[in-house]
Amino acid sequence: MIDAGLRRRVARARVGHFATSDGKVPSVVPVCFVLLGTTLYQAIDGKPKSVNPAQLRRIRNVRANPNAALLIDHYVEDWRRLWYVLFRGRARIVDAGPEQRRAIVALRKKYPQYRTTVPLPSDALVIATDVQRLRHWRASSAGRGRSRRPGRPA
């Protein structure tokens, strides 16, 4: 289980960095996300893309190699308030059904832009990352990083 304090920090964070690989070349892209249970969700929004959403590198990479990571960090000039969490898991594409609808509702709730300025279509492709491991650190923990499986106590 992801402890309540860490879950609150993650819920307040506005951007994460999603890392994938086709097995040869790594790729990292900033994303909006939401954590539901032990699954992280992100969706391909309605902003103009240079290719069809199904052809985006992150979608192709997930299909070729489901191992993925999402880094969420908090940086401020007061280094006593720094923290990060690195989630690692298996990513998958969700393109229909109740899980996809639940993810889109949660993303729209977290990000008002998805309701106002940047459309998040009801049929948007969703990337679900089932968290298998996480590592987190914060400055107040005096350098003691933690690595564990989400279902295990800290």
Order of alpha helices (4+ residues) and beta strands (2+ residues): alpha-beta-beta-beta-beta-alpha-beta-beta-alpha-beta-beta
